[in-house]
Amino acid sequence: MSDFISANLPYLLAGISTGGQYALIAIGYTMVYGILRLINFAHGDVFMVAGLVMVYVSAAFGPYVAIPVVIIATMVLGFAIERAAYKPLRSAPRMSVMISAIGVSYLLQNCALYFTGGLPQTYPAIPFLAKSVTIFGATTKLVTLITPVLTVVLVIVLMLLINHTKMGMAMRAVSKDFETSQLMGIKINSVISITFIIGCFLASIGSLLYFSNYTSVIPTSGGMPGLKAFVAAVFGGIGSIPGAVIGAFIIGICENILKGLGLTAFSDAFTFVLLIIILVVKPTGIFGEKATDKV
């Protein structure tokens, strides 16, 4: 029995850790969609840029200086993207905004390709995350244990912000009725910018945790985690923060269980099969509410 636990526990712990990392990215998708009804396809690439910033800043100043720089730079990038690519299209058709999001995604990837030359960049080891710990005979990195705890704490803080602050009330109002909120004097642009900043802040934390396990960053590193986080948001009910978090943990755990069963080749496919099933069975997701179009 102890051999079974020590053999399989690492996969379960890795699944919980991966789920937490996906959750931090998925919250960005679900918050932006909840307010703008926009799928921010560039969000996964912002996550990738955070990884590259960590590589370069850490090489110059060390990891402890680089961590706050990464967080601030990622938040500034999110603000800049919203103001440059989305704000001018506020009254444009949704398809135009979606095309703009795809354009930003490719712009970030090509900029990363230019600066890195397409070569994988080795992610620096963050000492307090890279330590090894042993649990019930299974050895894993400390980041695996920190990730779910930190994710839950950040989600709780976010929910308190949304439910118990003036800005959170404004976010909820805008997500319910964009036009009426504007007529009631809510500063729509400020609410949207803060939403992007919060989403990018969480993505930067997710990047620090994710690349501590996957120690190489390339221009397309944000693609698959971004897609899986999007699936998690849809699975949980896009627009619902608890739903995105639960969906992310389910995907992370199932993905790593498949790896433990020797089905690594199908771990990515599972995520998208799950997306197809949830869209067929319950298109609004687990916690999604059925929307009715106003005539």
Secondary structure, 3 states (H helix, E strand, C coil): CHHHHHHHHHHHHHHHHHHHHHHHHHHHHHHHHHHHCCCCCCHHHHHHHHHHHHHHHHHHHCHHHHHHHHHHHHHHHHHHHHHHHHHHHCCCCHHHHHHHHHHHHHHHHHHHHHHHCCCCEECCCCHHHHCEEEECCEEEEHHHHHHHHHHHHHHHHHHHHHHHCHHHHHHHHHHHCHHHHHHCCCCHHHHHHHHHHHHHHHHHHHHHHHHHHCCEECCCCCHHHHHHHHHHHHHHCCCCHHHHHHHHHHHHHHHHHHHHCCCHHHHHHHHHHHHHHHHHHCCCCCCCCCCCCCC
